[in-house]
C-alpha cells in the first residue's frame, strides 16, 4: 500500500497537467491505485464519511470487522456507506492501524477530500472514457447572445437565487449533490420526502431556498446561513424543483425527452404526492410568443427577482447549452425626463409612467416604481422635469411608428448628481 500512497503524494506535489498525466501513465497497471482513484473521484460513490464524522470520539460500538488492506476497507465502505457510528468506528480503527506517515492521506481517501490536482477528464484520458462519470448539470447561456436561436414553443420560469443542487434517487435512497457533484449533507427531511414517494432511479434538478419571507437578498442570505450549518439536519429549507431526468440518461449526459414531456412528468409527480419540503417551480408561460419573455422579466423585476429562464423544448443536456437561456436586465442608461402620464386603476391620481427622451424619441417608463415614488413624482413634477433618471432595459427596439425605443425599461433612480444623458 505504501507504493500507492507515495504515488498519490508525488502527483499532488507535481506541477502541470502533463507531468501529472505522465506519472499516471507510468503507473497505469497499478490496480490498487486505479481502484483508489475511481473510489475518490467517482461522484456517485458515497462513503457517508465526512471530516467531522471521522473526528468523532467513539467507543467500540459493536463487533469490529477486521480490515487487513486498503482494498478491504474500500470494499467495506462501498457497501456500508450510511455513516453509522459502527462503520465510522471500523474505518477509524483501520486508519489508526496504518503507518503514521500515511494516516492523513488515507483519511482523505475515505472522506473523498483528496486533492491531487487531477480531474475526471485526465483520469478518463488515462484509463479510458467513462472510467469516471463526469458530474455535470444543465447550465444556461445568456439570452442576449442567443435570442435568435429560440424556435418553436418554449417555457418561462422565474430565475431563483439560491443553492443549485440535484437529488439522485437510486435503489430507494435519495442523495443530494451540489452543482459540482459534492454530496450535500444534512438534507434528511427533503431526501426522505423524495424516498417516501417510491420513485426510482431519477434525478431532480432544482434550487435550494430558505422558507423565510422577505426580499431576494434576505432569502438568499438566510439560505446560505442555513445551508452552511454544521448541526445535523438542516431545517427551514425548501427544494424548488424545475427539471427531472432518468438517472441512466443523466449519467449519459442527455435526456431522451424534450422539456415539455419532462415538465409534464414533473407536474404529475408533484400532483400525486403531498410534498412539504419540495415545491415545483411554476411555469409562467408556454408558447412561442417572444414578447412574453420581456413581460415576465418585468414582473420578476417588480417582485424583486433578478430575471427569468427560457426553457426551449429540447433535451436536458449535462452541459452549458443554448436551449436554456437566462434572462436578466444587464443594461443601464441615463436619460432625461421630458414628461409624465397619470396612471389608471389603482394608480389613478399618481404617476402612471415617466416619459424620457432617447435619441430624439419619447420612451415611456412604467415599471420599477413603488406607490411612494408614484405619489412623490406626480405631486412634484416641477422638481423632476428635465432631470436625469437611470433606467435598466432589455435592449433597443422600435415602436409601432418605427421610431427608436427601448424594450421593457425599468426605473432605477433619479441622478441629481448628473446633467447629461449617457448615450451621447
C-alpha positions as MATLAB code, in Angstrom:
seq = 'XXXXXXXXXXXXXXXXXXXXXXXXXXXXXXXXXXXXXXXXXXXXXXXXXXXXXXXXXXXXXXXXXXXXXXXXXXXXXXXXXXXXXXXXXXXXXXXXXXXXXXXXXXXXXXXXXXXXXXXXXXXXXXXXXXXXXXXXXXXXXXXXXXXXXXXXXXXXXXXXXXXXXXXXXXXXXXXXXXXXXXXXXXXXXXXXXXXXXXXXXXXXXXXXXXXXXXXXXXXXXXXXXXXXXXXXXXXXXXXXXXXXXXXXXXXXXXXXXXXXXXXXXXXXXXXXXXXXXXXXXXXXXXXXXXXXXXXXXXXXXXXXXXXXXXXXXXXXXXXXXXXXXXXXXXXXXXXXXXXXXXXXXXXXXXXXXXXXXXXXXXXXXXXXXXXXXXXXXXXXXXXXXXXXXXXXXXXXXXXXXXXXXXXXXXXXXXXXXXXXXXXX';
ca = [
       0.000    0.000    0.000;
       2.910    2.329    0.640;
       3.658    2.409   -3.074;
       0.204    3.771   -3.957;
       0.335    6.390   -1.194;
       3.722    7.581   -2.413;
       2.403    7.855   -5.966;
      -0.537    9.948   -4.786;
       1.810   12.228   -2.851;
       4.028   12.583   -5.914;
       1.071   13.538   -8.098;
      -0.079   16.099   -5.527;
       3.336   17.751   -5.375;
       3.933   17.745   -9.130;
       3.032   20.879  -11.056;
       1.481   20.855  -14.525;
      -1.236   18.667  -16.007;
       1.086   16.920  -18.460;
       3.555   15.997  -15.711;
       0.733   14.548  -13.599;
      -0.520   12.593  -16.619;
       2.973   11.181  -17.138;
       3.051    9.835  -13.570;
      -0.376    8.251  -14.034;
       0.681    6.724  -17.347;
       3.789    5.216  -15.762;
       1.625    3.575  -13.064;
      -1.342    2.736  -15.268;
      -1.135   -1.000  -14.464;
      -1.227   -0.487  -10.681;
      -4.653   -1.956   -9.878;
      -4.893   -0.621   -6.332;
      -4.006    2.897   -7.464;
      -6.681    2.665  -10.150;
      -9.219    1.478   -7.549;
      -8.340    4.334   -5.183;
      -8.695    6.956   -7.924;
     -12.031    5.532   -9.048;
     -13.258    5.433   -5.457;
     -12.221    9.030   -4.724;
     -13.211   10.734   -7.976;
     -16.402    8.907   -8.916;
     -19.112   11.339   -7.713;
     -21.684    8.567   -7.446;
     -19.713    6.583   -4.872;
     -20.876    7.669   -1.415;
     -18.907    6.871    1.733;
     -21.062    8.502    4.406;
     -17.820    9.703    5.982;
     -17.004   13.380    6.440;
     -14.120   15.077    8.249;
     -16.473   15.804   11.134;
     -17.648   12.195   11.394;
     -14.128   10.841   11.161;
     -13.114   13.105   14.052;
     -15.799   11.679   16.357;
     -14.503   10.062   19.517;
     -16.226    6.705   19.685;
     -16.054    3.742   21.955;
     -16.268    0.427   20.211;
     -19.940    0.254   19.318;
     -20.212   -3.272   18.052;
     -18.330   -6.241   16.644;
     -15.340   -4.884   14.745;
     -14.855   -6.183   11.214;
     -11.202   -6.884   10.613;
      -9.901   -4.991    7.594;
      -6.408   -6.069    6.593;
      -5.805   -3.995    3.466;
      -6.872   -0.707    1.935;
      -8.812   -2.695   -0.662;
     -10.702   -4.442    2.152;
     -11.579   -1.065    3.657;
     -12.706    0.379    0.322;
     -14.889   -2.665   -0.322;
     -16.403   -2.323    3.154;
     -17.267    1.373    2.778;
     -18.638    0.835   -0.708;
     -21.379   -1.334    0.841;
     -21.651    0.253    4.313;
     -21.955    3.928    3.396;
     -24.699    5.332    5.632;
     -22.346    6.958    8.131;
     -23.371    4.804   11.113;
     -21.201    5.012   14.210;
     -20.266    1.357   13.842;
     -18.964    1.944   10.315;
     -17.098    5.086   11.358;
     -15.547    3.115   14.197;
     -14.406    0.320   11.894;
     -12.738    2.707    9.441;
     -11.171    4.706   12.274;
      -9.654    1.512   13.648;
      -8.292    0.607   10.215;
      -6.777    4.051    9.590;
      -5.183    4.222   13.037;
      -3.507    0.867   12.413;
      -1.614    2.235    9.406;
       1.881    3.780    9.392;
       1.720    7.325   10.863;
       3.061    8.961    7.682;
       0.144    7.538    5.651;
      -2.756    8.224    8.038;
      -3.615   11.706    6.795;
      -3.805   10.772    3.123;
      -5.773    7.579    3.829;
      -8.284    9.595    5.831;
      -8.686   11.936    2.836;
      -9.358    8.931    0.615;
     -12.295    7.833    2.776;
     -13.713   11.324    3.164;
     -13.208   11.858   -0.587;
     -11.344   15.089    0.117;
      -8.067   14.057   -1.507;
      -6.565   16.911   -3.536;
      -4.137   15.867   -6.252;
      -4.831   18.440   -8.956;
      -6.125   15.864  -11.416;
      -9.583   15.876  -12.963;
     -12.112   13.370  -14.229;
     -11.096   14.367  -17.764;
      -7.466   13.465  -17.043;
      -8.380   10.129  -15.479;
     -10.638    9.244  -18.409;
      -7.765   10.052  -20.764;
      -5.503    7.611  -18.931;
      -7.920    4.813  -18.040;
     -10.476    5.141  -20.808;
     -13.688    7.045  -21.468;
     -16.287    6.561  -18.750;
     -13.796    5.477  -16.068;
     -15.011    8.459  -14.055;
     -18.572    9.549  -14.893;
     -18.429   13.325  -15.108;
     -20.962   15.151  -12.967;
     -22.453   17.980  -14.991;
     -25.770   19.799  -14.756;
     -27.669   21.678  -17.430;
     -26.412   25.265  -17.359;
     -27.863   28.269  -19.175;
     -26.325   30.606  -21.699;
     -27.062   34.322  -21.982;
     -30.341   35.296  -23.624;
     -28.965   38.388  -25.368;
     -26.344   36.368  -27.213;
     -28.627   33.514  -28.222;
     -32.123   35.001  -28.583;
     -32.073   34.279  -32.320;
     -31.895   30.540  -31.596;
     -35.335   30.407  -29.981;
     -37.522   28.356  -32.306;
     -40.995   26.962  -31.666;
     -42.519   26.608  -28.210;
     -40.658   27.490  -25.042;
     -41.412   27.756  -21.330;
     -40.723   30.652  -18.972;
     -39.935   30.169  -15.285;
     -38.579   32.503  -12.626;
     -34.822   32.632  -12.121;
     -34.281   31.649   -8.489;
     -31.280   32.789   -6.484;
     -30.365   30.059   -4.027;
     -28.137   26.983   -3.952;
     -28.317   24.887   -7.115;
     -28.484   21.183   -6.369;
     -29.794   17.847   -7.576;
     -31.302   14.916   -5.740;
     -30.453   11.497   -7.114;
     -32.630    8.605   -6.017;
     -31.184    5.163   -6.626;
     -32.100    1.817   -5.048;
     -34.683    3.577   -2.938;
     -32.192    6.010   -1.384;
     -32.136    9.738   -2.146;
     -28.893   11.693   -2.008;
     -28.309   15.416   -2.548;
     -25.409   16.839   -4.532;
     -24.116   20.344   -5.191;
     -23.758   21.554   -8.769;
     -20.106   20.441   -8.696;
     -21.019   16.908   -7.607;
     -20.123   17.099   -3.929;
     -22.534   15.387   -1.517;
     -24.875   17.875    0.177;
     -25.108   16.797    3.795;
     -27.928   17.470    6.258;
     -30.960   17.498    3.952;
     -32.627   14.459    5.506;
     -36.148   15.938    5.514;
     -36.043   16.679    1.795;
     -34.400   13.382    0.893;
     -36.846   11.310    2.962;
     -39.779   13.080    1.333;
     -38.471   12.062   -2.095;
     -37.811    8.497   -0.909;
     -41.314    8.163    0.509;
     -42.850    8.814   -2.926;
     -41.479    5.472   -4.135;
     -39.926    6.995   -7.252;
     -36.883    5.114   -8.508;
     -33.723    5.958  -10.443;
     -34.471    9.592  -11.162;
     -32.634   12.901  -10.854;
     -34.448   16.017   -9.642;
     -32.804   19.312  -10.551;
     -33.615   22.484   -8.668;
     -32.708   25.264   -6.299;
     -32.464   25.136   -2.502;
     -34.034   28.174   -0.831;
     -34.891   29.261    2.675;
     -38.594   29.311    3.566;
     -38.057   32.788    5.045;
     -40.287   35.559    3.722;
     -38.540   38.732    2.616;
     -36.539   40.326   -0.172;
     -34.426   38.305   -2.556;
     -31.295   39.362   -0.681;
     -32.798   38.407    2.692;
     -33.899   34.982    1.422;
     -30.525   34.335   -0.202;
     -28.638   35.337    2.946;
     -30.823   33.089    5.107;
     -30.433   30.231    2.626;
     -26.647   30.415    2.812;
     -26.754   30.605    6.618;
     -28.996   27.546    6.953;
     -27.192   25.558    4.266;
     -23.804   26.074    5.926;
     -24.857   24.980    9.387;
     -22.905   22.001   10.704;
     -25.662   20.887   13.063;
     -27.135   17.740   11.576;
     -30.433   18.014    9.757;
     -30.779   21.431    8.132;
     -34.190   22.995    8.805;
     -36.184   25.738    7.114;
     -35.084   24.871    3.566;
     -37.258   24.095    0.543;
     -36.126   22.295   -2.613;
     -37.665   24.079   -5.611;
     -37.692   21.535   -8.466;
     -37.543   22.740  -12.051;
     -36.485   19.649  -14.022;
     -36.364   15.874  -13.937;
     -34.373   13.274  -15.858;
     -33.948    9.485  -15.547;
     -30.719    8.569  -13.761;
     -29.296    6.476  -16.610;
     -29.814    9.370  -19.044;
     -28.295   11.853  -16.592;
     -25.163    9.718  -16.443;
     -25.048    9.571  -20.245;
     -25.329   13.360  -20.357;
     -28.556   13.786  -22.321;
     -32.262   13.047  -21.892;
     -34.433   11.291  -24.458;
     -37.425   13.528  -23.643;
     -37.812   17.186  -24.550;
     -38.722   19.850  -22.000;
     -42.496   19.696  -22.481;
     -42.593   15.966  -21.735;
     -40.204   16.282  -18.780;
     -42.313   19.113  -17.414;
     -45.463   17.007  -17.731;
     -43.764   14.136  -15.872;
     -42.680   16.502  -13.121;
     -46.130   18.075  -12.775;
     -47.731   14.623  -12.498;
     -45.175   13.633   -9.850;
     -45.892   16.690   -7.697;
     -49.659   16.332   -8.200;
     -49.621   12.715   -6.998;
     -47.678   13.367   -3.795;
     -48.234   15.747   -0.917;
     -44.831   17.382   -0.595;
     -43.924   19.692    2.267;
     -40.207   20.212    1.736;
     -40.260   20.212   -2.069;
     -42.056   22.569   -4.449;
     -42.497   22.729   -8.192;
     -41.142   25.873   -9.851;
     -44.166   27.459  -11.553;
     -44.353   27.506  -15.332;
     -45.298   31.105  -16.110;
     -45.783   30.699  -19.850;
     -45.749   28.072  -22.588;
     -45.922   29.093  -26.226;
     -43.937   30.737  -28.997;
     -44.510   34.486  -28.439;
     -41.120   36.044  -27.662;
     -42.769   39.240  -26.423;
     -43.896   37.294  -23.360;
     -40.268   36.996  -22.243;
     -39.965   40.732  -21.622;
     -43.367   40.837  -19.963;
     -42.444   38.208  -17.391;
     -38.998   39.707  -16.956;
     -40.681   42.925  -15.870;
     -42.943   41.038  -13.475;
     -39.939   39.259  -11.965;
     -38.245   42.615  -11.511;
     -41.327   44.060   -9.842;
     -41.280   41.351   -7.147;
     -37.546   41.706   -6.541;
     -36.247   38.735   -8.540;
     -33.335   39.073  -10.923;
     -34.844   37.527  -14.037;
     -36.431   34.566  -15.789;
     -35.343   31.377  -17.526;
     -36.326   30.420  -21.063;
     -36.626   26.643  -21.452;
     -36.748   25.568  -25.087;
     -38.476   22.317  -25.983;
     -35.261   20.346  -26.181;
     -33.489   17.546  -24.292;
     -31.824   18.035  -20.909;
     -28.120   18.416  -21.686;
     -25.495   17.934  -18.979;
     -23.505   20.982  -20.042;
     -23.935   24.698  -20.731;
     -26.409   24.914  -23.579;
     -28.242   27.474  -25.699;
     -31.538   25.600  -25.256;
     -31.717   27.034  -21.733;
     -31.311   30.803  -21.529;
     -31.055   33.129  -18.538;
     -32.691   36.496  -18.987;
     -31.598   39.359  -16.748;
     -31.514   43.098  -17.088;
     -27.902   43.812  -17.885;
     -28.019   47.243  -19.484;
     -28.491   50.621  -17.826;
     -28.720   54.102  -19.276;
     -29.154   57.682  -18.071;
     -31.948   59.607  -19.824;
     -33.632   62.985  -19.470;
     -37.189   63.253  -18.145;
     -39.482   65.060  -20.614;
     -42.945   64.364  -19.245;
     -45.360   62.465  -17.027;
     -48.553   60.461  -17.575;
     -51.210   59.737  -14.974;
     -51.856   56.162  -14.014;
     -55.062   54.179  -14.319;
     -56.953   51.976  -11.890;
     -55.099   51.769   -8.562;
     -52.566   54.288   -9.867;
     -55.139   56.968  -10.735;
     -54.046   60.297   -9.241;
     -50.412   59.063   -9.250;
     -47.678   58.626  -11.784;
     -48.505   56.041  -14.407;
     -45.375   56.373  -16.465;
     -42.385   58.631  -16.775;
     -41.545   59.859  -20.285;
     -37.883   60.111  -21.185;
     -36.019   61.135  -24.322;
     -33.932   58.545  -26.142;
     -32.081   59.664  -29.267;
     -34.778   62.195  -30.064;
     -37.692   59.830  -29.370;
     -40.018   59.653  -26.372;
     -39.967   56.429  -24.383;
     -42.383   55.631  -21.553;
     -41.032   54.056  -18.362;
     -43.799   52.491  -16.292;
     -42.044   49.820  -14.218;
     -39.866   49.926  -11.139;
     -41.858   52.469   -9.121;
     -43.487   51.857   -5.764;
     -46.582   53.727   -4.552;
     -44.471   56.248   -2.675;
     -42.432   57.006   -5.814;
     -45.560   57.452   -7.896;
     -47.164   59.883   -5.448;
     -43.989   61.887   -4.873;
     -43.188   62.325   -8.579;
     -46.777   63.111   -9.577;
     -47.128   65.738   -6.859;
     -43.757   67.348   -7.624;
     -43.454   67.354  -11.398;
     -41.530   70.630  -11.445;
     -38.818   69.022   -9.345;
     -38.302   66.117  -11.730;
     -38.876   67.572  -15.210;
     -35.604   67.772  -17.200;
     -33.790   65.761  -14.518;
     -31.674   62.706  -15.322;
     -33.066   59.281  -14.496;
     -31.229   55.946  -14.549;
     -33.136   53.040  -16.028;
     -32.349   49.453  -16.973;
     -33.707   47.912  -20.130;
     -33.952   44.769  -22.191;
     -32.456   46.110  -25.390;
     -33.114   48.644  -28.137;
     -36.258   48.292  -30.245;
     -38.654   50.217  -32.465;
     -42.192   51.242  -31.632;
     -45.234   50.861  -33.880;
     -44.324   54.067  -35.704;
     -40.883   52.723  -36.495;
     -39.169   55.072  -34.043;
     -36.290   54.028  -31.827;
     -37.362   52.854  -28.395;
     -36.258   50.625  -25.519;
     -37.645   47.215  -24.651;
     -39.183   46.993  -21.186;
     -37.427   49.907  -19.442;
     -37.421   49.850  -15.630;
     -36.865   52.816  -13.306;
     -33.834   52.578  -11.010;
     -33.338   56.048   -9.536;
     -33.008   59.745  -10.257;
     -29.463   61.010  -10.785;
     -29.451   64.565   -9.464;
     -25.654   64.342   -9.473;
     -25.706   64.274  -13.285;
     -26.934   66.580  -16.003;
     -26.011   64.586  -19.098;
     -27.534   61.565  -20.788;
     -25.233   58.557  -21.122;
     -25.743   57.572  -24.758;
     -24.260   60.753  -26.276;
];
